[in-house]
Amino acid sequence: KAGDTLLALNSGGNVTLEHEVLDTEVEQLNRYQGQWLFDGERLTITLLGQKQHYSRSDITRTTWRGDSPAQLFTPQQNSPFAPLNCSFIIIEME
């Protein structure tokens, strides 16, 4: 199902994923809790017993403050839990 997803990597290795399902008649926001681990190059997120590995690459994104460094995290496999199959970007803001 299509939708918007927000990923919060919290201290202590806890992750929160909020997923808004857009193709339903009723607005629905699902929240999931899990764990994350980053070794400097590869991020691993575990939610609902599903594990996804992401590769990291450095990129630049244009923001209202101009160009900012960012990191792109790309999934490395196809997870049965669809929100884990999305790439995501962390934009550094000073």
C-alpha positions in Angstrom: 0.0 0.0 0.0 1.2 3.5 -0.8 1.7 6.0 1.9 4.1 8.4 3.7 6.6 7.1 6.2 8.6 8.8 9.0 11.5 7.1 10.6 12.9 8.4 13.9 16.3 6.9 15.0 16.3 7.5 18.7 19.2 7.3 21.1 19.9 3.9 22.7 19.2 2.0 19.4 15.4 2.5 19.5 13.5 3.3 16.2 10.0 4.5 15.7 8.4 4.2 12.3 5.1 6.0 11.5 3.4 5.0 8.3 0.3 6.8 6.9 -1.7 4.6 4.6 -3.0 6.8 1.8 -5.1 4.3 -0.3 -7.8 3.8 2.3 -11.0 5.7 2.8 -10.2 6.6 6.4 -7.0 8.4 7.4 -4.8 5.9 9.2 -1.4 6.3 11.0 0.3 3.2 12.1 3.2 3.3 14.6 5.8 0.6 15.0 8.7 0.3 17.5 11.9 -1.6 16.9 15.7 -1.4 17.0 18.4 0.1 14.8 22.2 -0.4 14.6 24.6 1.6 12.4 28.2 0.5 11.9 29.3 3.6 10.0 28.4 2.4 6.5 25.4 0.0 6.9 22.2 0.6 8.9 20.1 -2.3 10.1 16.5 -1.8 11.3 14.5 -4.5 12.9 10.7 -4.1 13.2 8.0 -6.7 13.6 10.6 -9.5 13.5 11.7 -8.2 10.0 15.3 -7.0 9.5 16.3 -4.6 6.7 19.8 -3.6 5.8 20.5 -0.2 4.2 23.6 1.0 2.5 24.7 4.6 3.1 25.9 7.1 0.5 26.7 10.8 0.8 24.6 13.3 -1.2 23.6 16.9 -1.2 20.0 18.3 -0.9 18.8 21.8 -1.6 16.9 23.2 1.4 15.6 26.7 2.2 19.0 27.4 3.6 20.8 26.3 0.4 22.7 23.1 -0.3 23.1 20.8 2.7 25.0 17.6 3.1 22.8 14.5 3.5 23.0 10.8 3.6 20.9 8.5 1.5 20.0 5.1 2.9 19.0 2.5 0.4 17.4 -0.9 1.3 19.4 -3.9 0.3 16.7 -6.6 0.1 12.9 -6.9 -0.3 11.2 -7.0 3.1 7.7 -8.5 3.6 7.0 -5.3 5.7 6.7 -2.8 2.8 7.6 0.4 4.7 11.1 -1.1 5.2 11.6 -1.2 1.5 11.7 2.6 1.2 14.9 4.6 0.8 15.2 7.6 3.1 17.4 10.7 3.4 18.8 12.4 6.5 19.6 16.1 5.8 22.1 17.7 8.1 20.9 21.1 9.3 23.1 23.4 11.4 
